[in-house]
Amino acid sequence: MTQYLLSVHGTADDAMPAPEVIEEMFAAVERFNDKLRAEGAWVFAGGLEPIETATTVDATGEGPIVTDGPFAESKEFLGGFWIIEAADLDAALTWATEGSAACAGKVEVRPFQAE
């Protein structure tokens, strides 16, 4: 089995859904999470706080530099993710399709490097 990152992306232009829409989205995501667990595909998942809460650390020079804010200025951002195990890319894409519908967002699929 290969592990895949299913990452949920959003943009700064996305409108905040109404509270009742968010509540249903959270319920749909939890149903999806339960299905991943039941099928043995679940490894780990998490939603991220807003991009404004990011802090960037650069320790590539003489000393670390800590900066408030995201690494890159961008309209796009990572909103959450799942780490799953799937037999192949087609299976991961099937999971991503369900995850995208559950969270009402685009989901990128990327395999982890083989050990």
C-alpha positions in Angstrom: 0.0 0.0 0.0 1.2 3.5 -0.8 0.5 6.5 1.4 -1.0 9.6 -0.3 -1.5 13.1 0.8 -5.0 14.4 -0.1 -4.6 18.2 0.4 -7.6 20.6 0.5 -6.9 23.9 -1.0 -8.7 27.2 -0.9 -8.2 30.8 -2.1 -8.3 34.2 -0.4 -11.3 35.0 -2.6 -13.4 32.1 -1.3 -16.5 33.4 0.5 -17.1 32.2 4.1 -20.1 29.8 3.9 -23.1 30.4 6.2 -22.8 28.6 9.6 -25.4 26.0 8.6 -23.4 25.2 5.5 -20.2 24.9 7.5 -22.0 22.6 10.0 -23.1 20.3 7.2 -19.6 20.3 5.7 -18.1 19.3 9.0 -20.7 16.5 9.3 -19.9 15.3 5.7 -16.2 15.3 6.4 -16.7 13.3 9.6 -18.8 10.7 7.7 -15.9 10.6 5.1 -13.4 10.1 7.9 -15.4 7.3 9.4 -15.6 5.6 6.0 -11.8 5.9 5.6 -11.3 4.3 9.0 -13.8 1.5 8.3 -12.1 0.7 5.0 -8.6 0.7 6.6 -7.4 3.7 4.5 -7.2 6.2 7.3 -3.7 7.2 8.5 -4.1 10.8 9.7 -6.0 13.9 8.9 -6.4 17.5 10.1 -7.9 20.9 9.3 -5.6 23.9 9.6 -6.2 27.2 11.2 -6.5 30.3 8.9 -3.4 31.2 6.9 -3.0 34.4 9.1 -1.9 32.1 12.0 1.1 30.8 10.1 4.7 31.4 11.2 7.7 30.7 9.0 11.1 29.6 10.3 14.3 29.9 8.1 17.3 28.2 9.6 19.3 28.0 6.4 21.6 30.9 7.3 23.8 31.7 10.3 20.9 31.8 12.7 17.2 31.1 12.5 14.8 33.8 11.3 11.2 33.6 12.5 8.7 35.6 10.6 4.9 36.0 11.2 2.9 34.8 8.2 3.0 32.2 5.5 6.1 31.2 3.6 4.8 32.6 0.3 2.5 35.4 -0.5 -0.3 33.7 -2.4 -4.0 33.8 -2.9 -4.1 30.0 -2.6 -3.5 28.2 0.7 -3.7 24.7 2.3 -6.8 24.4 4.4 -6.5 20.8 5.6 -5.4 17.3 4.6 -5.8 13.6 4.8 -3.0 11.0 4.8 -4.4 7.8 3.5 -3.2 4.3 2.4 -4.4 3.2 -1.0 -3.5 0.3 -3.4 -2.7 2.7 -6.3 -3.3 6.1 -7.7 -6.8 5.2 -9.0 -7.9 4.2 -5.5 -6.4 7.4 -4.1 -8.3 9.4 -6.7 -11.5 7.7 -5.8 -11.0 8.7 -2.1 -10.1 12.2 -3.2 -13.3 12.5 -5.1 -15.3 11.6 -2.0 -13.2 13.9 0.1 -13.7 16.8 -2.3 -17.4 16.3 -2.2 -17.4 16.1 1.6 -15.4 19.3 2.2 -16.8 21.2 -0.8 -13.3 22.0 -2.0 -10.6 21.0 -4.4 -8.3 18.1 -3.3 -4.8 17.5 -4.6 -3.5 14.0 -4.6 0.3 13.3 -4.1 2.0 10.0 -3.3 4.7 9.9 -0.6 8.2 9.0 -1.8 8.9 5.3 -1.4 11.3 4.4 1.4 
